[in-house]
Amino acid sequence: MPALTDQAPWDDYAARVAELYPPLAPGDGYDEGEVVAAEARLGLRLPRVLREFYLLAGRRDDVTRHLTQPIPPGFLTVADHALVITDGDVDFPVSGILQGEFGHDDPSVVRAEGEGLALDWTEDHERFSTWLASMLYWVAVRGGLPFRGAAPVDETEIPAVHARWPKVDLLGSLWEHRIVFHRAGQVICIEGRAPDLTLHAAGRTREDFEEITRVLQLDWTSPADEDAA
């Protein structure tokens, strides 16, 4: 792994990863030369925490397979006054770091709103490091973990989730209408506005996912096995 400064959030991030996936290991990140080449092409030095993420875990397909995680450094672009760090998809918008934040070690993250050729940025997370932690869980339920499902729920079913799974404090998150619960091997995300709520769940193993199903007694509206990942 790269040598990281004392300020970097990597102990916390590595611990979160290890509770859902294989632990981070040497070779999980890009080579320094690949990151340097991307910086030379862009004509800028990447913010420190983004740069260190690429060196630490940028190649990890499980935690980055969805387009809601940082794209490879060789494909980074600057558009509409921001470094575009994700392409986005139908489930999550394009994300970026505004040019005015480039000099910050741990910059804020913005997301694209609206439609059209120009990107209209709005605040998403106060820091890249906290955005990265939030996205770890969202990616888990949207394809990162092999056993997963989604189901409509109503407000009366949420207390059962609170009773069995600790709620994750997404520090610095400016997300609205999305809450996350997690314990080792299991993730639950609830999004939407009542009465239109959707519960997304994922397990590291089939047994993890079956436990969620058994406790919550839900009928999943999307496939719940590894073939769907």
ChimeraX commands (.cxc) that place a marker at each C-alpha (Angstrom):
marker #1 position 0.00,0.00,0.00 radius 0.5
marker #1 position 1.16,3.58,-0.48 radius 0.5
marker #1 position 2.62,5.50,2.40 radius 0.5
marker #1 position -0.19,7.73,3.63 radius 0.5
marker #1 position -0.12,10.84,5.76 radius 0.5
marker #1 position -1.46,10.87,9.30 radius 0.5
marker #1 position -4.45,12.95,8.19 radius 0.5
marker #1 position -5.72,10.42,5.68 radius 0.5
marker #1 position -8.94,8.54,6.59 radius 0.5
marker #1 position -7.67,5.18,5.39 radius 0.5
marker #1 position -7.76,3.21,8.65 radius 0.5
marker #1 position -11.49,3.90,8.90 radius 0.5
marker #1 position -12.11,3.20,5.22 radius 0.5
marker #1 position -10.09,-0.04,5.29 radius 0.5
marker #1 position -12.06,-1.24,8.32 radius 0.5
marker #1 position -15.37,-0.54,6.55 radius 0.5
marker #1 position -14.20,-2.38,3.44 radius 0.5
marker #1 position -13.05,-5.40,5.47 radius 0.5
marker #1 position -16.50,-5.79,7.04 radius 0.5
marker #1 position -18.04,-6.33,3.60 radius 0.5
marker #1 position -15.27,-7.43,1.24 radius 0.5
marker #1 position -11.79,-8.96,1.33 radius 0.5
marker #1 position -9.41,-6.57,3.12 radius 0.5
marker #1 position -7.46,-4.04,1.11 radius 0.5
marker #1 position -4.10,-5.43,0.02 radius 0.5
marker #1 position -0.99,-4.44,-1.95 radius 0.5
marker #1 position -1.76,-4.23,-5.64 radius 0.5
marker #1 position -5.31,-2.94,-5.12 radius 0.5
marker #1 position -4.35,0.55,-6.27 radius 0.5
marker #1 position -2.95,2.15,-9.39 radius 0.5
marker #1 position 0.77,2.64,-9.83 radius 0.5
marker #1 position 2.12,6.07,-9.01 radius 0.5
marker #1 position 3.13,6.49,-12.66 radius 0.5
marker #1 position -0.47,6.09,-13.84 radius 0.5
marker #1 position -1.66,8.79,-11.47 radius 0.5
marker #1 position 1.20,11.11,-12.42 radius 0.5
marker #1 position 0.40,10.61,-16.11 radius 0.5
marker #1 position -3.24,11.54,-15.50 radius 0.5
marker #1 position -2.18,14.67,-13.62 radius 0.5
marker #1 position 0.16,15.67,-16.46 radius 0.5
marker #1 position -2.63,15.21,-19.03 radius 0.5
marker #1 position -5.05,17.28,-16.93 radius 0.5
marker #1 position -2.47,19.91,-16.03 radius 0.5
marker #1 position -3.20,19.71,-12.30 radius 0.5
marker #1 position -2.34,17.75,-9.20 radius 0.5
marker #1 position -5.24,15.72,-7.87 radius 0.5
marker #1 position -6.54,16.56,-4.39 radius 0.5
marker #1 position -4.56,14.51,-1.89 radius 0.5
marker #1 position -7.31,12.20,-0.61 radius 0.5
marker #1 position -8.56,11.41,-4.13 radius 0.5
marker #1 position -4.98,10.75,-5.21 radius 0.5
marker #1 position -4.37,8.43,-2.26 radius 0.5
marker #1 position -7.58,6.54,-2.92 radius 0.5
marker #1 position -6.38,5.73,-6.43 radius 0.5
marker #1 position -3.06,4.49,-5.02 radius 0.5
marker #1 position -4.73,2.47,-2.26 radius 0.5
marker #1 position -7.84,0.89,-3.79 radius 0.5
marker #1 position -8.51,2.31,-7.25 radius 0.5
marker #1 position -8.32,-1.09,-8.95 radius 0.5
marker #1 position -10.65,-2.90,-6.55 radius 0.5
marker #1 position -13.49,-3.98,-8.82 radius 0.5
marker #1 position -15.82,-4.89,-5.97 radius 0.5
marker #1 position -15.78,-1.49,-4.28 radius 0.5
marker #1 position -15.55,0.44,-7.57 radius 0.5
marker #1 position -17.52,-1.66,-10.07 radius 0.5
marker #1 position -20.52,0.66,-10.14 radius 0.5
marker #1 position -20.12,3.97,-11.97 radius 0.5
marker #1 position -20.83,5.75,-8.70 radius 0.5
marker #1 position -17.21,5.19,-7.64 radius 0.5
marker #1 position -14.24,7.21,-8.98 radius 0.5
marker #1 position -13.47,6.45,-12.61 radius 0.5
marker #1 position -9.92,5.38,-13.58 radius 0.5
marker #1 position -7.43,8.25,-13.45 radius 0.5
marker #1 position -6.69,7.87,-17.16 radius 0.5
marker #1 position -10.29,8.85,-17.96 radius 0.5
marker #1 position -10.67,11.83,-15.62 radius 0.5
marker #1 position -11.86,15.03,-17.30 radius 0.5
marker #1 position -12.49,18.65,-16.34 radius 0.5
marker #1 position -15.89,19.90,-17.50 radius 0.5
marker #1 position -18.09,22.80,-16.45 radius 0.5
marker #1 position -15.55,24.05,-13.90 radius 0.5
marker #1 position -15.18,20.70,-12.13 radius 0.5
marker #1 position -13.08,17.55,-12.16 radius 0.5
marker #1 position -15.61,14.86,-13.12 radius 0.5
marker #1 position -14.89,11.84,-10.90 radius 0.5
marker #1 position -17.83,9.58,-11.82 radius 0.5
marker #1 position -19.74,9.04,-15.03 radius 0.5
marker #1 position -22.97,8.44,-13.16 radius 0.5
marker #1 position -25.74,6.04,-14.13 radius 0.5
marker #1 position -29.50,5.65,-13.92 radius 0.5
marker #1 position -29.31,5.32,-10.12 radius 0.5
marker #1 position -26.93,8.14,-9.29 radius 0.5
marker #1 position -25.85,11.40,-10.94 radius 0.5
marker #1 position -22.46,12.48,-12.21 radius 0.5
marker #1 position -20.18,13.61,-9.35 radius 0.5
marker #1 position -17.32,16.06,-9.36 radius 0.5
marker #1 position -14.94,18.32,-7.48 radius 0.5
marker #1 position -15.18,22.03,-8.27 radius 0.5
marker #1 position -12.06,23.79,-9.51 radius 0.5
marker #1 position -12.05,26.05,-6.48 radius 0.5
marker #1 position -11.57,22.93,-4.32 radius 0.5
marker #1 position -8.58,21.50,-6.20 radius 0.5
marker #1 position -6.11,22.89,-3.67 radius 0.5
marker #1 position -7.86,21.26,-0.69 radius 0.5
marker #1 position -6.52,17.98,0.66 radius 0.5
marker #1 position -10.03,16.58,1.23 radius 0.5
marker #1 position -12.34,18.62,-1.02 radius 0.5
marker #1 position -16.10,18.74,-1.04 radius 0.5
marker #1 position -18.02,16.73,-3.66 radius 0.5
marker #1 position -20.81,18.03,-5.87 radius 0.5
marker #1 position -23.32,16.22,-8.04 radius 0.5
marker #1 position -24.94,17.16,-11.33 radius 0.5
marker #1 position -28.59,18.17,-11.30 radius 0.5
marker #1 position -30.97,18.75,-14.17 radius 0.5
marker #1 position -30.61,17.82,-17.81 radius 0.5
marker #1 position -28.82,19.18,-20.85 radius 0.5
marker #1 position -25.26,19.50,-22.06 radius 0.5
marker #1 position -24.05,21.78,-19.25 radius 0.5
marker #1 position -23.68,20.28,-15.79 radius 0.5
marker #1 position -25.47,22.14,-13.01 radius 0.5
marker #1 position -23.65,21.34,-9.78 radius 0.5
marker #1 position -25.17,21.08,-6.32 radius 0.5
marker #1 position -23.54,20.15,-3.00 radius 0.5
marker #1 position -23.41,16.45,-2.16 radius 0.5
marker #1 position -20.79,15.81,0.57 radius 0.5
marker #1 position -18.67,18.18,2.60 radius 0.5
marker #1 position -15.54,16.04,2.06 radius 0.5
marker #1 position -14.40,13.47,-0.49 radius 0.5
marker #1 position -13.43,11.01,2.27 radius 0.5
marker #1 position -16.96,10.97,3.70 radius 0.5
marker #1 position -18.47,10.72,0.21 radius 0.5
marker #1 position -16.26,7.68,-0.38 radius 0.5
marker #1 position -17.57,5.99,2.79 radius 0.5
marker #1 position -21.19,6.75,1.87 radius 0.5
marker #1 position -20.71,5.38,-1.61 radius 0.5
marker #1 position -19.13,2.19,-0.27 radius 0.5
marker #1 position -22.52,1.25,1.19 radius 0.5
marker #1 position -24.57,2.42,-1.80 radius 0.5
marker #1 position -22.38,0.47,-4.19 radius 0.5
marker #1 position -22.75,-2.61,-1.95 radius 0.5
marker #1 position -26.54,-2.70,-2.37 radius 0.5
marker #1 position -26.44,-1.75,-6.06 radius 0.5
marker #1 position -24.04,-4.43,-7.29 radius 0.5
marker #1 position -20.91,-4.54,-5.17 radius 0.5
marker #1 position -22.06,-7.44,-2.99 radius 0.5
marker #1 position -23.17,-10.69,-4.65 radius 0.5
marker #1 position -26.47,-11.26,-2.79 radius 0.5
marker #1 position -28.93,-8.40,-2.85 radius 0.5
marker #1 position -32.51,-7.33,-3.39 radius 0.5
marker #1 position -34.89,-4.38,-3.20 radius 0.5
marker #1 position -38.44,-4.12,-1.94 radius 0.5
marker #1 position -41.03,-1.41,-1.33 radius 0.5
marker #1 position -41.63,-0.76,2.37 radius 0.5
marker #1 position -43.69,1.59,4.49 radius 0.5
marker #1 position -42.88,3.50,7.67 radius 0.5
marker #1 position -44.19,0.72,9.92 radius 0.5
marker #1 position -41.40,-1.61,8.75 radius 0.5
marker #1 position -38.50,0.74,9.50 radius 0.5
marker #1 position -38.42,0.16,13.31 radius 0.5
marker #1 position -37.55,-3.50,12.67 radius 0.5
marker #1 position -34.45,-2.35,10.78 radius 0.5
marker #1 position -33.44,0.04,13.57 radius 0.5
marker #1 position -33.83,-2.75,16.12 radius 0.5
marker #1 position -31.40,-5.13,14.42 radius 0.5
marker #1 position -28.92,-3.04,12.42 radius 0.5
marker #1 position -26.91,-0.04,13.64 radius 0.5
marker #1 position -27.58,3.15,11.70 radius 0.5
marker #1 position -24.51,4.55,9.95 radius 0.5
marker #1 position -23.73,8.19,10.67 radius 0.5
marker #1 position -22.84,9.48,7.22 radius 0.5
marker #1 position -20.71,12.40,8.41 radius 0.5
marker #1 position -20.69,15.35,6.04 radius 0.5
marker #1 position -23.39,13.85,3.83 radius 0.5
marker #1 position -25.87,16.25,2.28 radius 0.5
marker #1 position -27.99,13.40,0.96 radius 0.5
marker #1 position -31.70,13.69,1.54 radius 0.5
marker #1 position -34.08,10.76,1.86 radius 0.5
marker #1 position -31.44,8.04,2.09 radius 0.5
marker #1 position -30.37,6.30,5.33 radius 0.5
marker #1 position -27.92,3.43,5.79 radius 0.5
marker #1 position -27.70,0.56,8.28 radius 0.5
marker #1 position -24.78,-1.80,8.56 radius 0.5
marker #1 position -23.25,-4.63,10.49 radius 0.5
marker #1 position -20.48,-6.98,9.42 radius 0.5
marker #1 position -21.48,-8.65,6.15 radius 0.5
marker #1 position -24.82,-6.88,5.81 radius 0.5
marker #1 position -25.97,-3.50,4.47 radius 0.5
marker #1 position -29.45,-1.96,4.30 radius 0.5
marker #1 position -30.26,1.35,2.58 radius 0.5
marker #1 position -33.70,2.96,2.72 radius 0.5
marker #1 position -34.45,5.73,0.25 radius 0.5
marker #1 position -37.40,7.85,-0.75 radius 0.5
marker #1 position -40.12,9.84,0.91 radius 0.5
marker #1 position -42.95,8.22,2.82 radius 0.5
marker #1 position -45.11,6.57,1.72 radius 0.5
marker #1 position -42.89,5.77,-1.30 radius 0.5
marker #1 position -39.94,4.07,0.35 radius 0.5
marker #1 position -37.61,1.44,-1.09 radius 0.5
marker #1 position -35.40,-0.82,1.01 radius 0.5
marker #1 position -32.20,-2.06,-0.65 radius 0.5
marker #1 position -30.32,-4.85,1.12 radius 0.5
marker #1 position -27.16,-6.81,0.42 radius 0.5
marker #1 position -25.12,-9.56,2.06 radius 0.5
marker #1 position -21.54,-10.69,1.76 radius 0.5
marker #1 position -22.73,-14.31,1.77 radius 0.5
marker #1 position -25.99,-16.01,0.94 radius 0.5
marker #1 position -26.46,-16.65,4.66 radius 0.5
marker #1 position -26.06,-12.94,5.40 radius 0.5
marker #1 position -28.74,-12.04,2.89 radius 0.5
marker #1 position -31.07,-14.83,4.01 radius 0.5
marker #1 position -30.84,-13.51,7.56 radius 0.5
marker #1 position -32.00,-10.08,6.40 radius 0.5
marker #1 position -34.84,-11.70,4.48 radius 0.5
marker #1 position -35.86,-13.82,7.46 radius 0.5
marker #1 position -35.86,-10.96,9.97 radius 0.5
marker #1 position -37.65,-8.44,7.77 radius 0.5
marker #1 position -39.92,-10.95,5.98 radius 0.5
marker #1 position -39.71,-9.10,2.69 radius 0.5
marker #1 position -40.56,-10.22,-0.83 radius 0.5
marker #1 position -37.76,-8.92,-3.03 radius 0.5
marker #1 position -38.65,-7.25,-6.31 radius 0.5
marker #1 position -35.15,-7.77,-7.76 radius 0.5
marker #1 position -33.03,-10.96,-7.93 radius 0.5
marker #1 position -31.26,-11.90,-4.73 radius 0.5
marker #1 position -28.35,-14.05,-5.83 radius 0.5
marker #1 position -24.86,-13.65,-7.17 radius 0.5
marker #1 position -25.92,-14.15,-10.78 radius 0.5
marker #1 position -27.55,-10.71,-10.64 radius 0.5
marker #1 position -24.37,-8.94,-9.49 radius 0.5
marker link #1:1,2 radius 0.2
marker link #1:2,3 radius 0.2
marker link #1:3,4 radius 0.2
marker link #1:4,5 radius 0.2
marker link #1:5,6 radius 0.2
marker link #1:6,7 radius 0.2
marker link #1:7,8 radius 0.2
marker link #1:8,9 radius 0.2
marker link #1:9,10 radius 0.2
marker link #1:10,11 radius 0.2
marker link #1:11,12 radius 0.2
marker link #1:12,13 radius 0.2
marker link #1:13,14 radius 0.2
marker link #1:14,15 radius 0.2
marker link #1:15,16 radius 0.2
marker link #1:16,17 radius 0.2
marker link #1:17,18 radius 0.2
marker link #1:18,19 radius 0.2
marker link #1:19,20 radius 0.2
marker link #1:20,21 radius 0.2
marker link #1:21,22 radius 0.2
marker link #1:22,23 radius 0.2
marker link #1:23,24 radius 0.2
marker link #1:24,25 radius 0.2
marker link #1:25,26 radius 0.2
marker link #1:26,27 radius 0.2
marker link #1:27,28 radius 0.2
marker link #1:28,29 radius 0.2
marker link #1:29,30 radius 0.2
marker link #1:30,31 radius 0.2
marker link #1:31,32 radius 0.2
marker link #1:32,33 radius 0.2
marker link #1:33,34 radius 0.2
marker link #1:34,35 radius 0.2
marker link #1:35,36 radius 0.2
marker link #1:36,37 radius 0.2
marker link #1:37,38 radius 0.2
marker link #1:38,39 radius 0.2
marker link #1:39,40 radius 0.2
marker link #1:40,41 radius 0.2
marker link #1:41,42 radius 0.2
marker link #1:42,43 radius 0.2
marker link #1:43,44 radius 0.2
marker link #1:44,45 radius 0.2
marker link #1:45,46 radius 0.2
marker link #1:46,47 radius 0.2
marker link #1:47,48 radius 0.2
marker link #1:48,49 radius 0.2
marker link #1:49,50 radius 0.2
marker link #1:50,51 radius 0.2
marker link #1:51,52 radius 0.2
marker link #1:52,53 radius 0.2
marker link #1:53,54 radius 0.2
marker link #1:54,55 radius 0.2
marker link #1:55,56 radius 0.2
marker link #1:56,57 radius 0.2
marker link #1:57,58 radius 0.2
marker link #1:58,59 radius 0.2
marker link #1:59,60 radius 0.2
marker link #1:60,61 radius 0.2
marker link #1:61,62 radius 0.2
marker link #1:62,63 radius 0.2
marker link #1:63,64 radius 0.2
marker link #1:64,65 radius 0.2
marker link #1:65,66 radius 0.2
marker link #1:66,67 radius 0.2
marker link #1:67,68 radius 0.2
marker link #1:68,69 radius 0.2
marker link #1:69,70 radius 0.2
marker link #1:70,71 radius 0.2
marker link #1:71,72 radius 0.2
marker link #1:72,73 radius 0.2
marker link #1:73,74 radius 0.2
marker link #1:74,75 radius 0.2
marker link #1:75,76 radius 0.2
marker link #1:76,77 radius 0.2
marker link #1:77,78 radius 0.2
marker link #1:78,79 radius 0.2
marker link #1:79,80 radius 0.2
marker link #1:80,81 radius 0.2
marker link #1:81,82 radius 0.2
marker link #1:82,83 radius 0.2
marker link #1:83,84 radius 0.2
marker link #1:84,85 radius 0.2
marker link #1:85,86 radius 0.2
marker link #1:86,87 radius 0.2
marker link #1:87,88 radius 0.2
marker link #1:88,89 radius 0.2
marker link #1:89,90 radius 0.2
marker link #1:90,91 radius 0.2
marker link #1:91,92 radius 0.2
marker link #1:92,93 radius 0.2
marker link #1:93,94 radius 0.2
marker link #1:94,95 radius 0.2
marker link #1:95,96 radius 0.2
marker link #1:96,97 radius 0.2
marker link #1:97,98 radius 0.2
marker link #1:98,99 radius 0.2
marker link #1:99,100 radius 0.2
marker link #1:100,101 radius 0.2
marker link #1:101,102 radius 0.2
marker link #1:102,103 radius 0.2
marker link #1:103,104 radius 0.2
marker link #1:104,105 radius 0.2
marker link #1:105,106 radius 0.2
marker link #1:106,107 radius 0.2
marker link #1:107,108 radius 0.2
marker link #1:108,109 radius 0.2
marker link #1:109,110 radius 0.2
marker link #1:110,111 radius 0.2
marker link #1:111,112 radius 0.2
marker link #1:112,113 radius 0.2
marker link #1:113,114 radius 0.2
marker link #1:114,115 radius 0.2
marker link #1:115,116 radius 0.2
marker link #1:116,117 radius 0.2
marker link #1:117,118 radius 0.2
marker link #1:118,119 radius 0.2
marker link #1:119,120 radius 0.2
marker link #1:120,121 radius 0.2
marker link #1:121,122 radius 0.2
marker link #1:122,123 radius 0.2
marker link #1:123,124 radius 0.2
marker link #1:124,125 radius 0.2
marker link #1:125,126 radius 0.2
marker link #1:126,127 radius 0.2
marker link #1:127,128 radius 0.2
marker link #1:128,129 radius 0.2
marker link #1:129,130 radius 0.2
marker link #1:130,131 radius 0.2
marker link #1:131,132 radius 0.2
marker link #1:132,133 radius 0.2
marker link #1:133,134 radius 0.2
marker link #1:134,135 radius 0.2
marker link #1:135,136 radius 0.2
marker link #1:136,137 radius 0.2
marker link #1:137,138 radius 0.2
marker link #1:138,139 radius 0.2
marker link #1:139,140 radius 0.2
marker link #1:140,141 radius 0.2
marker link #1:141,142 radius 0.2
marker link #1:142,143 radius 0.2
marker link #1:143,144 radius 0.2
marker link #1:144,145 radius 0.2
marker link #1:145,146 radius 0.2
marker link #1:146,147 radius 0.2
marker link #1:147,148 radius 0.2
marker link #1:148,149 radius 0.2
marker link #1:149,150 radius 0.2
marker link #1:150,151 radius 0.2
marker link #1:151,152 radius 0.2
marker link #1:152,153 radius 0.2
marker link #1:153,154 radius 0.2
marker link #1:154,155 radius 0.2
marker link #1:155,156 radius 0.2
marker link #1:156,157 radius 0.2
marker link #1:157,158 radius 0.2
marker link #1:158,159 radius 0.2
marker link #1:159,160 radius 0.2
marker link #1:160,161 radius 0.2
marker link #1:161,162 radius 0.2
marker link #1:162,163 radius 0.2
marker link #1:163,164 radius 0.2
marker link #1:164,165 radius 0.2
marker link #1:165,166 radius 0.2
marker link #1:166,167 radius 0.2
marker link #1:167,168 radius 0.2
marker link #1:168,169 radius 0.2
marker link #1:169,170 radius 0.2
marker link #1:170,171 radius 0.2
marker link #1:171,172 radius 0.2
marker link #1:172,173 radius 0.2
marker link #1:173,174 radius 0.2
marker link #1:174,175 radius 0.2
marker link #1:175,176 radius 0.2
marker link #1:176,177 radius 0.2
marker link #1:177,178 radius 0.2
marker link #1:178,179 radius 0.2
marker link #1:179,180 radius 0.2
marker link #1:180,181 radius 0.2
marker link #1:181,182 radius 0.2
marker link #1:182,183 radius 0.2
marker link #1:183,184 radius 0.2
marker link #1:184,185 radius 0.2
marker link #1:185,186 radius 0.2
marker link #1:186,187 radius 0.2
marker link #1:187,188 radius 0.2
marker link #1:188,189 radius 0.2
marker link #1:189,190 radius 0.2
marker link #1:190,191 radius 0.2
marker link #1:191,192 radius 0.2
marker link #1:192,193 radius 0.2
marker link #1:193,194 radius 0.2
marker link #1:194,195 radius 0.2
marker link #1:195,196 radius 0.2
marker link #1:196,197 radius 0.2
marker link #1:197,198 radius 0.2
marker link #1:198,199 radius 0.2
marker link #1:199,200 radius 0.2
marker link #1:200,201 radius 0.2
marker link #1:201,202 radius 0.2
marker link #1:202,203 radius 0.2
marker link #1:203,204 radius 0.2
marker link #1:204,205 radius 0.2
marker link #1:205,206 radius 0.2
marker link #1:206,207 radius 0.2
marker link #1:207,208 radius 0.2
marker link #1:208,209 radius 0.2
marker link #1:209,210 radius 0.2
marker link #1:210,211 radius 0.2
marker link #1:211,212 radius 0.2
marker link #1:212,213 radius 0.2
marker link #1:213,214 radius 0.2
marker link #1:214,215 radius 0.2
marker link #1:215,216 radius 0.2
marker link #1:216,217 radius 0.2
marker link #1:217,218 radius 0.2
marker link #1:218,219 radius 0.2
marker link #1:219,220 radius 0.2
marker link #1:220,221 radius 0.2
marker link #1:221,222 radius 0.2
marker link #1:222,223 radius 0.2
marker link #1:223,224 radius 0.2
marker link #1:224,225 radius 0.2
marker link #1:225,226 radius 0.2
marker link #1:226,227 radius 0.2
marker link #1:227,228 radius 0.2
marker link #1:228,229 radius 0.2
view
